[in-house]
Amino acid sequence: MNVKKGDTVKLLTGKDKGKEGTVTKVLIKEGKAVVEGLNLYKRHIKNRGDGGQIVEFAAPIDASNLKVTKANAKATPKKK
């Protein structure tokens, strides 16, 4: 997978097409990444007594739908 934590990526498809964000979590086995501010969904949570609340969270996006615009990883020197 070409996406790493801390990279700035651009979304190529979906409802947030063209937007940019930073990768907060990478799910290697699933081939997905969680990007801050993209692919946001709302979840309603029941709370007994005080009432419930609505929580917004970033859902994972398939790595094939992301393009790295600014890599966070440092370049390693090549051996000769």
Summary of the structure (lengths in Angstrom):
residues: 80
radius of gyration: 16.2
end to end distance: 26.0
largest distance: 67.0
contacts: 183
relative contact order: 0.31
helix: 4%
strand: 44%
